[in-house]
Amino acid sequence: MTSQARKQQIIEEHLHENSKKNKKKAGSSLYQAVWRWHFYAGIIFAPFLIILAFSGAVYLFKPEIENYLYKDLYFAEETGSELRSSSALVTEVKKELPESSVTSIKYYDDPARTAEIGVMQNGQMSSVYINPYSGEIQGSLKAEEKFTEIFKKIHSELLVGGTAANRLVELAACWAVILLLTGLYIWFPRNKASIWGTVLPRFTKNSRTFWRDMHAVPAFWFSIAIFVLIATGLPWSGVMGGQISKLAIATNTGAPPFAYSWGEKPESTLTKDVAEDVSWAAENIPVPASNVQPLPISLEDVQFLSEEQKIAKPYTISMPQGEKGVYTVSASHQNPSTDATLHIDQYSGAILSDVRFDDYGIMAKLISYGISLHEGTLFGLANQIGGLIVCLGLIGLIVSSFILWRKRKPKSRLGAPAQTKNKKTASGVFIMMLILGVIMPLVGISIIIVYLLDRFVLRKIKPLKAWIG
């Protein structure tokens, strides 16, 4: 090898070595920046995620809990061979509660279940439970007073209620997605791959390594399940839910009009203009309205129509509201493929709309299945147990992260990962976070608020700046 060739080789080796060092340094800077975001997101939102996981785990078993707590209301004390008519049951309720108005009646496929009649009294909704055989009223219960409704409110509004609490829950759920993404990046092996510390925890190392693995390894295994649990809950949220709804409408993949009992409704028809072949001279003469108004059809007629249209129980018949209101028959089942919503003219009995699951667009179908999966009803007990395991797993991840943080935290500081000195990397990660913030608007708003606080407030307070790192 000539002297010139040897020099060239040395230069190339030197450049290669520098390139490796630069790549390693860049990788280390990126790791540091991502870890810092992961750390602060966990510190801030971990308490809320524990609340959501615990309340959700309880709510998964709503049917079993309610059937036990309210068995004296839900189940008929005496059963017979002949059921009383729906109108007779409603009459008994009106006799017992003369100042109330009946809003609905629910029919179950279990012959031992009482009839559940919804009433409005003094501006409050409640359910009256009446024996369908004897006509005896076994009691009443306000929806918000049910034990499981307390956990539902904790899960959706942190119990305090209101828009602010609901948005905070949504914000925590969205940041949980970011925690998953950043956590998977931190978990991903960068050197020699090993199942220990990656897919299996190490039990023979020191305490800090053990707790690191007890956080990182289960997080890897639970990551997809946790993401699915969060994603199936977002359609209920205020901001993301609204975006999902708009996307479904824009792409024509949502539910058709009148698909839900609480949504837009058609109107019952009182009179019709039926005159045809009217002469030119008479075509502008007003048509007088009939003095005799048609009589509404009975509950039995609506029930017959529901059975004739093969609406599977349980289903609810909601009463018409006003003279142009309609009877609404709604069935929402554990498996949404049998869901249905019918609107029936209260006078003629004509079916004004009939929306089934097959009429939904692809997005509405996926969301419906997702909601059933989220609530633990889609696959019965297996779904409930699976949901419980995921909720407990999420709580375990948070507890292990707290223990790990306490073990590595200095006494006089928060113990956050140090800021990366590579400004280009820090800016790149910040931009990626903002992109996620565009997809999840509440995250974007929170990032901007934190950035402004950090730049113009926290950095001005030296003791605080030193503590948070």
C-alpha positions in Angstrom: 0.0 0.0 0.0 1.4 3.4 -1.0 1.8 6.2 1.5 -1.0 8.2 -0.2 -3.4 5.3 0.0 -2.5 4.7 3.6 -3.3 8.3 4.4 -6.6 8.1 2.6 -7.5 4.9 4.5 -6.7 6.6 7.9 -8.9 9.6 6.9 -11.8 7.4 6.0 -11.5 5.4 9.2 -11.4 8.6 11.1 -14.5 9.9 9.3 -16.3 6.6 9.9 -15.5 6.7 13.6 -16.7 10.3 13.9 -19.9 9.4 12.0 -20.5 6.5 14.5 -19.9 8.9 17.4 -22.2 11.5 16.0 -25.0 9.0 15.3 -24.6 7.6 18.8 -24.7 11.1 20.3 -27.8 12.0 18.2 -29.5 8.8 19.3 -28.7 9.6 22.9 -30.0 13.1 22.5 -33.3 11.9 21.0 -33.6 9.2 23.7 -33.1 11.9 26.4 -35.6 14.3 24.8 -38.3 11.6 24.4 -37.7 10.3 27.9 -38.2 13.8 29.4 -41.6 14.1 27.7 -42.5 10.6 28.9 -41.5 11.5 32.4 -43.4 14.7 32.7 -46.5 13.3 31.1 -46.4 10.4 33.5 -45.9 12.6 36.6 -48.8 14.9 35.6 -51.4 12.4 34.3 -50.7 9.2 36.3 -53.2 10.0 39.1 -56.0 10.6 36.6 -55.2 7.4 34.7 -55.4 5.4 38.0 -58.9 7.0 38.6 -60.0 6.1 35.1 -58.7 2.6 35.3 -60.2 1.8 38.7 -63.6 3.4 37.9 -63.7 1.6 34.5 -62.8 -1.7 36.1 -65.8 -1.4 38.4 -68.2 -0.3 35.7 -67.3 -3.4 33.6 -69.4 -5.4 36.0 -72.4 -3.1 36.0 -75.0 -5.9 35.2 -73.8 -8.2 38.0 -73.5 -5.4 40.5 -76.9 -4.0 39.8 -78.6 -7.3 39.6 -77.3 -8.0 43.1 -77.9 -4.6 44.7 -81.3 -4.0 43.2 -82.7 -7.5 43.0 -85.8 -6.5 44.9 -86.5 -3.9 42.2 -85.3 -5.7 39.1 -86.9 -9.1 39.6 -90.6 -9.9 40.2 -91.4 -11.3 43.6 -94.3 -13.3 42.2 -94.7 -14.6 38.6 -97.7 -15.9 36.9 -98.7 -17.3 33.5 -100.5 -14.1 32.3 -98.8 -10.8 31.8 -100.7 -7.6 32.3 -101.0 -5.2 29.4 -98.5 -2.4 29.0 -101.3 0.2 29.2 -102.5 -1.4 32.5 -99.0 -1.2 34.0 -98.7 2.5 32.9 -102.1 3.2 34.5 -101.0 1.7 37.8 -97.9 3.9 37.8 -100.0 7.1 37.0 -102.4 6.1 39.8 -99.5 5.8 42.2 -97.7 8.9 41.0 -100.5 11.2 39.7 -98.2 14.3 39.3 -95.6 12.5 37.1 -95.6 11.9 33.4 -94.6 8.5 31.9 -91.8 8.8 29.4 -90.9 5.2 28.5 -91.4 1.5 29.2 -88.7 -1.1 28.8 -89.2 -4.8 28.0 -86.8 -7.6 28.9 -86.4 -11.1 27.6 -86.1 -12.5 31.1 -89.7 -13.4 32.3 -88.6 -12.8 35.9 -87.7 -9.2 35.3 -90.0 -6.4 36.4 -91.3 -3.9 33.8 -89.2 -0.7 34.0 -91.3 2.4 33.4 -89.5 5.8 33.1 -91.2 8.7 34.7 -90.6 12.5 34.9 -91.5 14.1 38.3 -90.6 17.5 39.4 -88.1 17.8 36.6 -86.3 14.6 37.6 -86.1 11.3 35.8 -86.5 8.0 37.6 -87.5 4.4 36.9 -90.4 2.7 38.5 -90.3 -1.1 38.7 -93.6 -2.9 38.5 -94.5 -6.6 38.6 -95.8 -7.4 35.1 -98.0 -10.2 36.4 -99.6 -8.7 39.5 -99.3 -5.0 38.7 -97.6 -4.4 42.1 -95.1 -1.5 42.2 -91.9 -2.8 43.8 -90.1 0.5 44.1 -88.4 3.3 42.1 -84.9 4.4 41.6 -83.3 7.6 40.1 -80.6 6.8 37.5 -78.0 9.1 39.1 -78.4 7.3 42.4 -77.4 3.9 41.1 -74.1 2.6 42.6 -72.6 2.0 39.2 -73.6 5.5 38.0 -71.3 7.0 40.6 -68.4 5.1 39.0 -69.6 6.1 35.5 -69.5 9.8 36.6 -66.0 9.3 38.1 -64.9 7.7 34.8 -66.3 10.5 32.6 -66.3 13.6 34.8 -64.1 12.8 37.8 -67.4 12.9 39.9 -67.4 16.7 40.1 -69.1 16.9 36.7 -69.2 19.6 34.2 -67.4 20.4 30.9 -64.0 21.2 32.5 -63.8 17.8 34.3 -64.9 16.0 31.1 -62.2 17.8 29.1 -59.6 16.9 31.8 -60.5 13.2 31.4 -60.2 13.4 27.7 -56.8 15.2 28.0 -55.5 12.4 30.3 -56.7 9.8 27.9 -55.0 11.5 25.0 -51.7 11.9 26.9 -51.9 8.2 27.7 -51.6 7.6 24.0 -48.4 9.7 24.0 -47.1 7.9 27.0 -47.5 4.6 25.1 -45.7 5.9 22.0 -42.8 7.5 23.9 -42.6 4.5 26.3 -42.3 2.1 23.3 -39.5 4.2 21.9 -37.7 4.1 25.3 -38.3 0.4 25.6 -37.0 -0.5 22.1 -33.6 -2.3 22.5 -30.7 -0.2 20.9 -27.8 -2.5 21.5 -27.6 -6.3 21.5 -31.2 -7.6 21.7 -32.1 -9.8 24.7 -35.4 -11.2 25.8 -34.4 -10.3 29.4 -35.4 -6.7 30.1 -37.2 -6.6 26.8 -40.0 -9.2 26.7 -39.2 -10.8 30.1 -38.3 -8.9 33.3 -34.9 -9.5 35.0 -35.4 -10.9 38.6 -31.7 -11.3 39.6 -30.5 -7.8 39.1 -30.5 -4.9 41.5 -33.7 -3.3 42.8 -33.7 -0.4 40.4 -33.3 -2.7 37.4 -36.0 -4.9 38.6 -38.6 -2.1 38.9 -37.5 -0.7 35.5 -38.3 -4.1 34.0 -41.5 -4.4 36.0 -42.6 -1.1 34.3 -41.2 -1.5 30.8 -41.8 -5.1 30.1 -45.5 -5.3 31.1 -46.0 -1.9 29.3 -44.8 -3.6 26.1 -47.2 -6.5 26.5 -50.2 -4.3 27.5 -49.5 -1.5 25.0 -51.9 -2.6 22.2 -54.7 -3.5 24.7 -54.4 -0.2 26.5 -54.4 1.7 23.2 -57.6 -0.1 22.1 -59.2 0.7 25.4 -58.4 4.4 25.0 -59.4 4.5 21.3 -62.7 2.9 21.9 -63.5 5.4 24.6 -62.6 8.6 22.6 -65.9 8.6 20.6 -67.6 9.7 23.9 -65.2 12.6 24.5 -66.2 16.2 23.9 -63.5 17.3 21.5 -62.1 14.2 19.8 -65.6 12.7 19.8 -66.8 15.7 17.9 -64.0 15.4 15.4 -64.7 11.7 14.9 -68.4 12.5 14.3 -67.5 15.2 11.7 -65.2 12.8 10.0 -67.9 10.1 9.8 -70.4 12.7 8.3 -67.8 14.0 5.8 -67.0 10.5 4.6 -70.5 9.3 4.7 -69.5 6.4 7.0 -71.5 7.3 10.1 -75.0 6.4 11.2 -78.0 7.5 9.1 -80.5 10.1 10.4 -82.8 8.9 13.2 -80.3 6.1 14.1 -80.3 6.9 17.8 -83.3 7.3 20.2 -82.0 10.6 21.5 -81.2 12.1 18.1 -83.3 13.9 15.5 -86.8 12.5 15.1 -89.5 12.7 12.3 -92.9 14.0 13.2 -96.3 12.4 13.5 -98.8 13.7 10.9 -102.1 15.3 12.1 -103.8 16.2 8.8 -102.9 15.8 5.2 -103.7 17.7 2.1 -105.3 15.0 0.0 -107.1 17.0 -2.7 -106.1 16.2 -6.2 -107.1 17.4 -9.7 -108.2 20.8 -8.3 -109.3 23.4 -10.9 -107.3 26.5 -11.5 -110.0 28.7 -10.0 -110.1 26.6 -6.8 -106.4 25.7 -6.3 -105.7 28.6 -3.9 -108.7 28.1 -1.7 -107.5 27.1 1.8 -108.3 23.6 2.9 -110.0 23.6 6.3 -108.5 21.4 9.0 -110.7 18.6 10.5 -112.2 19.4 13.8 -111.8 15.8 14.9 -108.2 14.9 15.8 -107.1 11.3 15.3 -106.7 9.2 18.4 -103.2 7.9 19.3 -102.5 4.2 18.9 -102.0 2.2 22.1 -98.8 0.9 23.7 -100.0 -2.6 22.8 -100.1 -1.5 19.1 -96.5 -0.2 19.3 -95.4 -3.4 21.1 -97.1 -5.5 18.4 -95.3 -3.5 15.7 -92.0 -4.0 17.5 -92.5 -7.7 17.7 -93.7 -7.8 14.1 -90.5 -6.0 13.0 -88.5 -8.5 14.9 -86.9 -6.1 17.4 -85.0 -8.2 19.9 -85.5 -7.7 23.6 -84.5 -5.8 25.7 -86.0 -2.8 24.0 -87.5 0.5 25.1 -90.6 2.3 23.9 -90.3 6.0 24.5 -93.6 8.0 24.5 -94.4 10.8 22.1 -93.5 14.3 23.3 -96.3 16.6 22.2 -99.0 16.2 19.5 -96.4 15.8 16.8 -94.1 13.5 18.8 -93.5 9.9 17.8 -93.2 6.6 19.5 -89.5 5.6 19.5 -88.5 2.0 19.8 -84.9 1.6 20.6 -82.8 -1.6 21.2 -79.2 -1.4 22.3 -77.7 -4.8 22.9 -74.4 -6.3 24.1 -73.7 -7.2 20.5 -74.6 -4.1 18.4 -75.3 -6.1 15.3 -78.9 -6.5 16.6 -79.4 -2.8 17.5 -82.4 -1.0 16.1 -84.2 2.3 16.3 -87.8 2.7 15.0 -89.9 5.9 14.9 -93.6 5.2 14.7 -96.4 7.7 14.0 -98.5 8.0 17.2 -101.8 8.2 15.3 -101.5 6.0 12.2 -99.0 3.5 13.5 -96.9 4.1 10.3 -93.2 3.3 10.7 -91.6 6.7 9.8 -88.1 5.3 10.1 -86.4 2.0 10.7 -82.7 2.1 11.2 -80.7 -1.2 11.8 -77.1 -1.9 12.3 -76.8 -2.9 8.7 -77.8 0.7 7.7 -74.7 2.1 9.5 -71.6 3.2 7.6 -68.3 1.4 8.3 -67.1 4.0 10.9 -70.4 3.9 12.8 -70.2 0.0 12.8 -66.6 0.0 14.1 -67.4 2.6 16.8 -70.5 0.6 17.9 -68.4 -2.5 18.3 -65.7 -0.5 20.0 -68.1 0.9 22.6 -69.4 -2.6 23.4 -65.8 -3.8 23.7 -64.9 -0.8 25.9 -67.9 -1.5 28.2 -67.1 -5.2 28.5 -70.3 -6.4 26.9 -69.3 -7.6 23.4 -67.9 -11.0 24.4 -69.7 -11.4 27.7 -67.7 -12.6 30.7 -64.5 -13.0 28.7 -64.7 -9.4 27.6 -65.2 -8.3 31.3 -62.3 -10.3 32.5 -60.1 -9.1 29.7 -61.0 -5.5 30.4 -60.4 -6.0 34.1 -56.9 -7.4 33.4 -56.0 -4.4 31.2 -57.3 -1.9 33.9 -55.3 -3.7 36.6 -52.3 -3.8 34.3 -52.5 -0.1 33.7 -52.6 0.6 37.5 -49.7 -1.8 38.0 -47.6 0.1 35.3 -48.3 3.4 37.1 -47.4 2.0 40.5 -44.1 0.4 39.2 -43.2 3.7 37.5 -43.8 5.6 40.8 -41.5 3.2 42.7 -38.9 3.4 40.0 -39.0 7.2 40.2 -38.7 7.3 44.0 -35.6 5.0 43.8 -33.8 7.3 41.3 -35.1 10.6 42.5 -32.5 12.9 44.3 -33.6 14.3 47.6 -33.7 17.9 46.6 -34.9 17.6 43.0 -37.8 16.2 41.0 -35.5 13.7 39.3 -36.5 14.5 35.7 -34.3 13.4 32.9 -31.8 16.1 32.0 -32.6 18.3 29.0 -30.8 17.4 25.9 -28.1 19.9 24.8 -28.8 19.2 21.2 -31.2 22.0 20.3 -32.0 20.5 16.9 -33.1 17.3 18.4 -35.1 19.0 21.1 -36.9 21.2 18.5 -37.6 18.1 16.3 -39.2 16.2 19.2 -41.2 19.4 20.1 -42.5 19.6 16.5 -43.5 15.9 16.6 -45.4 16.6 19.8 -47.2 19.5 18.2 -48.2 17.2 15.2 -49.7 14.9 17.8 -51.4 18.0 19.3 -53.0 18.7 15.9 -54.5 15.2 15.9 -55.5 15.6 19.5 -56.4 19.3 20.0 -56.5 19.3 23.8 -53.0 17.9 23.8 -51.9 20.7 21.5 -53.4 23.3 23.7 -51.8 21.8 26.8 -48.3 21.7 25.1 -48.6 25.4 24.2 -49.6 26.3 27.7 -46.7 24.3 29.2 -44.3 25.8 26.8 -45.4 29.3 27.6 -45.2 28.6 31.4 -41.8 27.1 31.0 -40.4 29.9 28.9 -41.9 32.9 30.7 -42.7 31.8 34.2 -40.9 28.7 35.5 -37.5 29.8 34.2 -37.8 33.1 36.0 -38.1 31.3 39.4 -34.7 29.9 40.1 -35.5 27.6 43.0 -38.3 26.0 41.0 -36.2 25.8 37.8 -33.5 24.0 39.8 -36.0 21.6 41.3 -37.7 20.5 38.1 -34.4 20.3 36.2 
